[in-house]
Amino acid sequence: MKIMYINNDGGGFADYVHVNDNTTVEKFFTQQMPGREPGDYLIRVNR
């Protein structure tokens, strides 16, 4: 599936990325933000 990924960390950016079906938010976060703690970020799903 194609999703809009918005990263406001540092310089920030927004782009569409392809994600495999059945990918959890946790797995996506660890792939996109390695070494970071999810509790330090606002994670929105469906607004």
Secondary structure, DSSP 8 states (H G I E B T S, - for coil): -EEEEEE-STT-EEEEEE--TT--HHHHHHHHSTT--GGGS---S--
